[in-house]
């Protein structure tokens, strides 16, 4: 009887272990890395003077491929590209290239990233051409059939910035440059791609994809999470509630003070109390709610209540 009971316990333990392993293997692929929460924004291409590549978007392609490289490194907790693009679009926010501190802070709050990788495509040009009219060498029917073969060299140069989305501080900046020669630089097959589409094998095996990926690999290798520092908290904005209807508040801070749509403010009551022992006047801050800014004027802003409430005259202070 004891042996039967022991066998039963062993059998149940085995089944429990098997179920646990099955769940672990079949569960969604969730990144468990303890690396810093990071998002890669689209790289800006506004400074390019040539558009020989047509509707192809090199800045989007680089962003996709850098994201893939950082995910594969296991050193970062990456924000999904689809979530990033959707969230920024919903808030009508364009974040690409050298983002301002205010935009970096707002973007980081919206997408849940502590660090933003962004930059500019400084050069994307055909820098040299070589080859001969092979048909001319052979002449006649054979030459006409062979035609011309020309090799073109394309150079891609990208500036990279890492921004702390909590403070807006630039933590790391560098430039990556790669060149590649090839006989086929057609981009028509990739002109309809959007963010999140460029990591497919068809693109990566093309001459264009190989150049883009070589830059992405170089960028990823030079991004060191150990160099990402929390840094001191940025200067906070403090103001007052001018009006309240229970669902939203109007505060006496606006774009002049650096308020932007999407920022969060803590609503609090501030009291001055005298210590009976020392006689010193002490200040007490009690948080009563939180608002998110939905519209901004020059000297005022409207915030939607996220939690709690705030009365007219209450103090507001910007926060994460």
C-alpha positions in Angstrom: 0.0 0.0 0.0 2.8 2.4 0.9 4.6 1.6 -2.3 1.4 2.2 -4.3 1.0 5.6 -2.6 4.6 6.5 -3.3 4.3 5.5 -7.0 1.2 7.7 -7.2 3.1 10.7 -5.7 5.9 10.1 -8.2 3.4 9.9 -11.1 1.7 13.1 -10.1 5.0 14.9 -9.6 6.1 13.8 -13.1 2.8 15.0 -14.6 3.2 18.4 -12.9 6.7 18.8 -14.1 5.7 17.8 -17.7 2.8 20.3 -17.6 5.2 23.0 -16.4 7.7 22.3 -19.2 4.9 22.2 -21.8 3.6 25.6 -20.7 7.1 27.0 -20.8 7.7 25.7 -24.3 4.3 26.7 -25.6 3.9 30.1 -23.9 4.3 33.3 -25.9 7.8 34.4 -26.6 8.2 37.0 -23.8 11.6 38.6 -23.4 12.9 37.8 -19.9 16.1 39.8 -20.3 16.8 42.3 -17.5 18.3 44.8 -19.9 17.1 48.4 -20.2 13.8 49.0 -21.8 14.7 50.4 -25.2 12.9 51.5 -28.4 14.4 52.2 -31.8 12.8 55.2 -33.6 12.8 55.7 -37.4 16.0 57.2 -38.6 15.5 60.6 -40.3 16.3 61.0 -44.0 15.2 64.7 -44.5 18.8 65.8 -45.1 19.4 63.6 -48.1 19.9 65.5 -51.4 19.1 62.5 -53.7 16.2 60.2 -54.0 17.6 57.7 -56.4 16.2 54.9 -54.3 12.6 55.9 -55.1 9.9 55.1 -52.5 12.2 52.8 -50.5 12.6 54.1 -46.9 16.1 53.6 -45.7 15.4 55.2 -42.3 12.6 52.7 -41.5 14.7 49.8 -42.8 17.6 50.6 -40.5 15.3 51.0 -37.5 13.8 47.6 -38.2 17.1 45.8 -38.5 18.7 47.5 -35.5 15.7 46.4 -33.4 16.2 42.8 -34.6 19.9 42.9 -33.8 19.3 44.3 -30.2 16.6 41.7 -29.6 18.9 38.9 -30.7 21.7 40.2 -28.5 19.6 39.5 -25.4 21.0 42.6 -23.7 18.0 44.8 -24.1 14.2 44.7 -23.4 12.9 46.0 -26.7 9.6 47.7 -27.4 7.8 46.0 -30.3 8.0 48.1 -33.5 4.3 47.6 -34.2 3.3 48.9 -30.8 5.7 51.8 -31.1 4.3 53.0 -34.4 0.7 52.5 -33.5 1.0 54.3 -30.2 2.9 57.3 -31.6 0.3 57.5 -34.5 -2.6 57.4 -32.1 -1.2 60.4 -30.3 -0.3 62.2 -33.6 3.3 62.3 -32.5 6.2 62.1 -34.9 9.4 60.9 -33.3 12.4 60.4 -35.7 15.9 61.6 -36.1 17.3 63.9 -33.4 14.2 64.2 -31.1 14.0 67.1 -28.7 14.2 66.4 -25.0 10.5 67.2 -24.6 9.5 64.8 -27.4 11.9 62.1 -26.0 10.3 62.3 -22.6 6.7 62.2 -24.1 7.5 59.4 -26.4 9.2 57.3 -23.7 6.1 57.7 -21.4 3.7 56.7 -24.2 5.5 53.6 -25.4 7.0 52.5 -22.1 10.7 52.8 -23.1 13.4 54.3 -20.8 15.9 54.7 -23.6 15.4 55.8 -27.2 17.8 55.0 -30.1 17.4 57.5 -33.0 19.4 59.3 -35.5 19.8 60.6 -39.1 20.8 59.1 -42.4 23.6 61.5 -43.4 24.6 59.9 -46.7 22.9 57.3 -48.9 24.4 57.7 -52.3 26.1 55.9 -55.2 29.6 57.0 -54.7 31.3 55.2 -57.6 30.7 53.2 -60.7 32.9 50.7 -62.5 32.6 48.2 -65.3 32.5 48.2 -69.1 30.1 47.6 -71.9 30.8 43.9 -72.1 28.8 43.6 -75.3 31.2 46.0 -77.0 34.1 43.7 -76.2 32.5 40.8 -78.0 30.6 42.6 -80.7 28.1 41.2 -83.1 25.1 39.0 -82.0 27.0 37.7 -78.9 27.8 41.2 -77.8 24.2 42.4 -78.2 23.0 39.4 -76.1 25.4 40.0 -73.3 24.8 43.7 -73.0 26.3 46.0 -70.4 27.4 45.1 -66.9 28.1 47.9 -64.4 29.1 47.7 -60.8 27.9 50.6 -58.5 29.2 51.3 -55.0 26.7 52.7 -52.5 27.8 54.4 -49.3 25.5 54.6 -46.2 26.4 56.8 -43.3 24.2 57.1 -40.2 24.5 59.2 -37.1 23.2 57.5 -33.9 21.9 59.0 -30.6 20.8 57.3 -27.4 18.5 59.5 -25.3 17.3 58.9 -21.8 13.6 59.3 -22.1 13.3 60.2 -18.4 15.5 63.2 -18.5 15.9 64.0 -22.3 19.7 63.7 -21.9 21.8 62.4 -24.8 23.8 59.5 -23.4 25.7 58.2 -26.4 26.4 59.4 -29.9 28.4 58.0 -32.8 28.5 57.6 -36.6 28.4 54.4 -38.6 29.4 54.1 -42.2 29.4 51.1 -44.6 29.8 50.8 -48.3 29.0 47.9 -50.7 29.4 47.3 -54.4 26.8 45.5 -56.5 25.3 45.3 -59.9 21.7 45.4 -58.7 20.4 48.2 -56.5 16.7 48.0 -57.5 14.3 49.0 -54.7 11.0 48.5 -56.4 10.3 45.2 -54.6 10.7 46.9 -51.2 8.9 50.2 -51.8 5.7 49.1 -50.1 7.4 47.9 -46.9 6.4 49.5 -43.6 8.0 49.4 -40.1 8.4 45.8 -39.0 8.6 44.4 -42.6 12.3 44.6 -43.4 13.6 41.6 -41.4 12.4 39.1 -44.0 14.9 36.9 -45.9 14.0 38.4 -49.3 15.2 41.8 -48.3 18.2 40.6 -46.2 19.5 38.6 -49.1 19.3 41.5 -51.6 22.3 43.8 -52.2 20.3 46.7 -50.5 19.4 44.5 -47.5 23.0 43.4 -47.0 24.2 47.0 -46.9 21.4 48.1 -44.5 22.1 45.1 -42.3 25.8 45.7 -42.1 25.1 49.2 -40.7 22.5 47.7 -38.3 25.0 45.2 -37.0 27.6 47.8 -36.4 25.2 50.1 -34.6 24.0 47.2 -32.4 27.5 46.2 -31.5 28.4 49.7 -30.4 25.3 50.1 -28.2 26.5 49.1 -24.7 23.7 48.9 -22.1 26.4 49.3 -19.4 26.9 52.8 -20.6 23.2 53.7 -20.2 22.9 55.5 -16.9 19.8 56.6 -15.1 21.2 60.1 -14.7 19.6 62.7 -12.4 16.0 63.5 -12.8 15.3 66.4 -15.1 14.0 69.7 -13.7 10.3 69.4 -12.8 7.7 71.9 -13.7 5.4 73.2 -10.9 2.2 75.1 -11.3 -1.4 75.5 -10.1 -4.8 74.3 -11.0 -6.9 77.1 -12.5 -10.1 75.2 -13.2 -11.5 71.8 -12.7 -14.7 70.0 -13.8 -13.9 66.7 -12.1 -12.7 65.0 -15.3 -10.1 67.5 -16.5 -8.0 70.3 -15.1 -6.6 73.5 -16.5 -3.2 74.4 -15.2 -1.2 77.7 -15.4 1.7 76.1 -17.4 1.9 76.0 -21.2 4.3 75.6 -24.1 6.4 78.5 -22.9 7.4 76.5 -19.8 8.0 73.3 -21.9 4.7 71.5 -21.4 3.8 69.1 -24.2 0.9 66.8 -25.0 1.3 63.5 -23.2 3.2 64.7 -20.2 2.0 63.6 -16.8 1.6 65.8 -13.7 1.0 64.9 -10.1 -1.8 66.9 -8.4 -1.0 67.6 -4.8 -1.9 69.6 -1.8 0.9 71.5 -0.1 0.7 72.5 3.5 3.0 74.6 5.7 3.2 73.2 9.3 5.1 74.4 12.3 7.1 71.9 14.2 6.1 72.4 17.9 9.5 71.3 19.1 11.9 73.2 16.9 9.5 76.0 15.8 10.6 75.4 12.2 8.0 75.7 9.4 7.9 72.3 7.5 6.3 71.6 4.1 4.1 68.6 3.5 3.2 67.4 0.0 0.2 65.0 -0.4 -0.5 63.6 -3.8 -4.2 63.5 -4.6 -4.2 62.6 -8.2 -2.5 62.4 -11.6 -3.3 64.0 -14.9 -2.1 63.6 -18.5 -1.9 66.7 -20.7 -4.2 66.5 -23.7 -3.9 70.0 -25.2 -1.4 72.9 -24.7 -1.6 76.7 -25.3 1.1 79.2 -24.7 0.5 79.7 -21.0 -2.0 77.1 -20.1 -2.7 73.4 -20.6 -5.6 71.0 -20.2 -5.0 67.6 -18.5 -7.3 64.6 -18.3 -7.6 63.0 -14.9 -5.9 59.6 -14.7 -6.3 59.0 -11.0 -7.7 60.8 -8.1 -8.9 64.5 -8.3 -7.7 68.0 -8.0 -9.3 71.2 -6.8 -8.8 74.7 -7.9 -5.6 76.1 -6.4 -4.0 72.7 -6.0 -0.3 72.3 -6.9 0.7 70.3 -10.0 4.2 69.0 -10.6 5.5 67.2 -13.7 6.6 63.6 -13.2 7.1 60.2 -14.9 
